Amino acid sequence: MMKSFKTLMALVMALCLLTASASACTAIYVGSELTADGSTIFARSEDISNSYNKVFYVAPAGLHKAGEVYNGCYGFTYTYTKDSYGYTAFSDDNLSGVCPDCGGEHAHTPYQAAGTNEMGVTVTATETLGGGCKAVKEVDPFNQETGIEEAEIPTVLLSECATAKEAVDLLLSIYDEVGAQSGSGIFIADHNETWYIENTTGKQYIALKLSESVAFAVPNQSAIGLIDLDDENVIASAKLIAVAKEAGTYVGDENANTIDYIASYLPEQKVNARYMSALKHFNAAFDKAEEDVTATDYAISNVDAQGNIVPFYTNIAVDRVFDVKDIVAYYDIPGIGSGSNLEIHIFQTYAEDSKTDTMEWVAMDNGCWNVFVPYYPMLTTDVYAAYKTGTERAVFTQEQPTEGLYYATTSRVRDAEGNRVTVEGFKVLPANWADSMYWTFDALSNLCEYGNVSDAQKADIEAALAELQQQAYATCEELKATPDAATEISMKMAETVHAAVVELVNGIK
């Protein structure tokens, strides 16, 4: 099947997408007091670039053995203290045995992003945060030799930890010992509690056990404002204030043991367009201009006007009771949902100690052209085969292909003198794209975004996806009614979605 896509506008749009994609992950949190069913909801899109295969699977219990040394791509090592727990996981496609990140053939899981283990611990990482300002990084630099890389965090914590607090303690001990390779924002949860952790330098961090009345977003920008470190719901690195003081950036009251984290570590942070979209999604009446928005409009704090410790809050006033449909809609916002989305996961946790206290919703590729399928991760023993299909990579070529599925785009290549230049060309999807859930949605997204697809065709596709999403919501109710059949129910829904979207792609002229 050959698809020929055209127009300079498509090329310009593709270039904008590619240049923005390296740091376009977007997370969201809504506490249980703000949701319709009393669940705590947190979610994240994983963004790297367009057309880069991601797989979703169940890592079996015992995959890693006690005493085994984890060696990742980036220099960090860890010795497992027990045989690993089983967990759901996303990772880059190394099913051929060769890592797409480092090219190595060593046994490891490249770039895991999120999952829930059999004990009910959920971790979502790789929400990259820009490093702290130059002054604080000079005092506390990243450890890019042996520090933990954000994509290794789910692998280690989900394998090792039986509770959210145990996972928080393990991660912070790693930060204390070897530090981090880059800045990140991380959610760690179980049925008892949800923690949000930020670091923007090598060994300094702040971890918050979140209240159920707070809502906020994390679009690759810090969400933590003025914090009283004496709060029992806060864990901070021992030198968090000292490093900022040495750097000359500290904002807070040392006598009261408070720190304004954004002001102290990221004083130049300005809201990006995705933050503005998030603020509008929380409350349609939000009407501040981007240049007028400050951290006080969105940042988490536990200090009231009188200086007292209070439950974590933001000045975001949600204008409705949220449910999972609101989060699905959030990832349908252009710029938040985009071709750079590799996968999107939504977690709902409930205050009950059971195998059904966590619901995981999974979508592969662009959130604007997608369907989220529900899972009970602690009851899921396997997933539909198309999630786990390894493929060749998509290939960029400057010559228009004569066969296969491809779309017009641009790429940075080296010219004859060795200089990197932008050239026009085509991205060719793997021949077996239709066997893969990721590539099927990637094909649909790129056809709709950059192809000769009429407005009428797009409307029909959107209607078909909306109907499939309604079926997925019905599947969620089926899971609740018959949890013992969780694996089969979710597999069936995923197969239905996959077959329908393959048909949509094949029907585009």
Sequence and secondary structure as in RCSB ss.txt:
>XXXX:A:sequence
MMKSFKTLMALVMALCLLTASASACTAIYVGSELTADGSTIFARSEDISNSYNKVFYVAPAGLHKAGEVYNGCYG
FTYTYTKDSYGYTAFSDDNLSGVCPDCGGEHAHTPYQAAGTNEMGVTVTATETLGGGCKAVKEVDPFNQETGIEE
AEIPTVLLSECATAKEAVDLLLSIYDEVGAQSGSGIFIADHNETWYIENTTGKQYIALKLSESVAFAVPNQSAIG
LIDLDDENVIASAKLIAVAKEAGTYVGDENANTIDYIASYLPEQKVNARYMSALKHFNAAFDKAEEDVTATDYAI
SNVDAQGNIVPFYTNIAVDRVFDVKDIVAYYDIPGIGSGSNLEIHIFQTYAEDSKTDTMEWVAMDNGCWNVFVPY
YPMLTTDVYAAYKTGTERAVFTQEQPTEGLYYATTSRVRDAEGNRVTVEGFKVLPANWADSMYWTFDALSNLCEY
GNVSDAQKADIEAALAELQQQAYATCEELKATPDAATEISMKMAETVHAAVVELVNGIK
>XXXX:A:secstr
       HHHHHHHHHHHHHGGG  EEEEE GGGBTTS EEEEEEEES SS  EEEEEE TTSS TT EEE SSS
 EEE SS    EEEEEE  TTSS TTT   SS  TT  EEEBTTS EEEEEEEE    HHHHHHS   TTTSB G
GGHHHHHHHH SSHHHHHHHHHHHHHHT BSSEEEEEEE SS EEEEEESSSS  EEEE  TT EEEESSS  B 
EEETTSTTEEE TTHHHHHHHHT   S TTTTEEEHHHHH TT    HHHHHHHHHH TT    GGG  GGGT B
EEE TTS EEEEE S   SS B HHHHHHHTTSBTTB TTEEEEEEEEE SS STTSEEEEEEES TTS   EEE
 TTT     GGGG      EEESS  SSS EEEEEEEEE TTS EEEEEEEEE  TTGGG HHHHHHHHHHHHHH
SS  HHHHHHHHHHHHHHHHHHHHHHHHHHH GGGHHHHHHHHHHHHHHHHHHHHHH  
